[in-house]
Amino acid sequence: MSRFSLTAICMALSLGAGFAGAQTVTPLKGQSSQQVQADINECHNIANSTASTSTPSGGRIKGAAVGAAAGAVGAQVRGNQHDELYDRVDDDVKQDYRQNRAKETAAAGAVVGGSRQRQERREQRRTNESNAATAYTSCLQGKGYQVTP
């Protein structure tokens, strides 16, 4: 088999691996096409195992909790700013006011928390893809291949 056709096979195989777009994998130690395939598969598996499987979660709940606490505290602070009027209000009414403010800010906190969680997941995915591509390329280079984009 000629070197050109082996390189073409390697390039086609590396495209199927899904890492880092179009790559050319050139054997530098005279590896057979079967060995090239085995090495590419092994490096592909190694690269997949380097990806973190944990994803950020609980963002909405955390945001809602923070928002609820902030709303209740804010309601209490606003009430304290008007001591003479606030003191005349029934305790049940004060409690209802604090709870309503907590609910309103909890909803806003859930939206903010969800947005942050999505942003963290996107960043995690980009990091995982970058780490997998680096691991894949490093693995092949360690096995005696030249990897070019």
N, C-alpha and C positions, 0 to 999 in steps of 0.2 A: 504494500500500500504506500502510495507516495506521501511525502510530508504535507503537501498541500491538501490532499483529501482528508488526512488525519486531522489537520488543523481545522478544516471546515466542519468535520464531525464534532470536534471539541467545541467549536463556537456554537453549533446548533444545540449541543447538550447543555452548555452553560446558559444559553438563553432560556431553556426549559427549567433551569434551576430557580429562576425568579429573583435573583439577587443582582442589583446594580445594572440593570438594562443590558445593552448589547456588549458582551465581552468576548474576547478571543482568548482561548486557553491553548497555549502552545507547549507540547511536551518537550522538555529539555534533556531528558535522559533516555530517549528512545522507547518510551512506554508504548505498549500495544493499545489498540482501540478498546479492548476489554478492560485493561488496567486503567485507561483514562476514564472510562465509564464508571468503574468501581470507585476510583478516587473522587470523581465529581459527586457521586452519590454519597460517599462517606462525608465529604466536606459539606455537602448540602445538609445532611443530618446534624453534623456538628454545629453548623451555623444556626439551624432551627432551634437547637437546644440552648443556645446562648440567649435567645430572646426571653425577656421577662414575661412570666405568665400573669403576674399580678397587675390588676388595673385599679386605678383610683375609684373608690366607691363611697357612698354615704354623703356626697356633697350636698344634696338637697336637704337631707335631715340635719346635717351640721349647720347649714345656712339658716334653716328654719329655727333651730334652737338658738342660735346667736341672735337672729332677728327678734324672736319672741322675748328673749332676755332684754335686748336693747329697747324694745317697745315698752315693756313693763317698767323698766328703770326710767325711761324718758317720760312716761305718764306720771310716775311718782315725782320726778323732778319738776315737771310742769305744775303739778298740784302743789308742791311745796313752795313754788314761786308765788303762789296766791294763797298764802297761809290762812288769812282771815276768812276767805270764801271757802277754801278747801276744807277747813275745820268744821264748817257748818253742814257739810254734805255727809249723808249717811254712809257708813262703812261699806254697806253692800253696793252702793252706787259707785264708790271709789274702786271697789274690787272689780265691778263690771267694766268701768272705764279702763282700768289697767289691763284686764283680759282682752278687751276689744282692741286696744292699741297693740298688745302682744300678738294677737291674731293677724292684724294688718301687717305688722313688720315681719312676722314669721313667713307670710306669703312672699313678701319681697325678698327675704333672706333665702327662701327656697329657690327662687329664680336665680339669684346671684350664686348660690352654692352649686346649682346645676350647671350654670355657665362655667364656673371655675373647674368643675369636674370634667366637663367636655374638653376644656382647654388642656387639662392635665393628661387626659387620655390621648389627645392628639400628639402632645409632646412625647408621651411614653411610646406611642406607635412609631414616631420618627426616630427616636433613640433606638428602639428595637430594630428597626429596619437598617439603620446605620451600623449597629453592632453586628447584625447578621451578615451584612455585606462585607464588613471588615474581616469577620471570622472566616467567611467563605474564601475570600481572596488569600488571606494569610495561610489557611489550610492548604490550598492548592500550591501556593508558592513554596511551602514547606515540603511538599511532596515532589517538587522538581518541575513545576510548570511556570511558564511566564503568563501572567494574566494582564491583558491590556483592555482598556475600555473601548 
